[in-house]
Amino acid sequence: MSDDLTKKPLDTTRVNVSESWELDHWSKKFGVTKERLKEAVKAVGTSADAVEKYLRK
């Protein structure tokens, strides 16, 4: 069974890079590669606001 690509995170305040569909969602939302998103989460944690600010630098 394939993943439902229309899924959206239930908690939109936290970036979860453990689930592939959430990784897809957040990388598209922020317009970055999955690797760049993972780097941002590693640097600032899972707060969506903090990740967004980090990626805007």
C-alpha positions as CSV (number, residue, x, y, z in Angstrom):
1,M,0.0,0.0,0.0
2,S,1.4,3.4,-0.9
3,D,1.7,6.3,1.4
4,D,-1.0,8.9,1.3
5,L,0.8,12.0,0.0
6,T,-2.1,14.3,1.0
7,K,-1.4,13.7,4.7
8,K,-0.5,16.8,6.7
9,P,1.0,16.9,10.2
10,L,-1.4,16.8,13.1
11,D,1.0,19.0,15.1
12,T,1.9,21.9,12.8
13,T,4.1,23.5,15.4
14,R,6.7,20.6,15.3
15,V,8.8,19.4,12.4
16,N,9.0,15.6,12.4
17,V,11.7,14.3,10.1
18,S,11.2,10.7,11.3
19,E,8.2,10.1,9.1
20,S,8.9,10.2,5.3
21,W,5.6,11.8,4.5
22,E,6.2,14.6,7.1
23,L,9.7,15.1,5.8
24,D,8.2,15.5,2.3
25,H,5.5,17.9,3.6
26,W,8.0,20.2,5.5
27,S,10.6,20.2,2.9
28,K,8.0,21.3,0.3
29,K,6.5,23.9,2.7
30,F,9.9,25.5,3.4
31,G,11.2,25.0,-0.2
32,V,14.3,23.1,0.8
33,T,15.8,19.7,0.3
34,K,15.2,17.0,2.8
35,E,18.8,17.0,3.8
36,R,18.7,20.8,4.4
37,L,15.6,20.4,6.5
38,K,17.3,17.6,8.6
39,E,20.3,19.9,9.2
40,A,18.0,22.7,10.3
41,V,16.2,20.4,12.8
42,K,19.5,19.2,14.1
43,A,20.7,22.8,14.6
44,V,17.6,24.4,16.2
45,G,15.3,21.5,17.2
46,T,11.8,20.6,16.0
47,S,9.9,23.9,16.5
48,A,8.5,24.8,13.1
49,D,9.0,28.6,13.9
50,A,12.7,28.0,14.8
51,V,13.3,25.9,11.7
52,E,11.7,28.5,9.5
53,K,13.8,31.3,11.0
54,Y,16.9,29.2,10.6
55,L,16.2,28.4,7.0
56,R,15.6,32.1,6.2
57,K,19.1,33.0,7.2
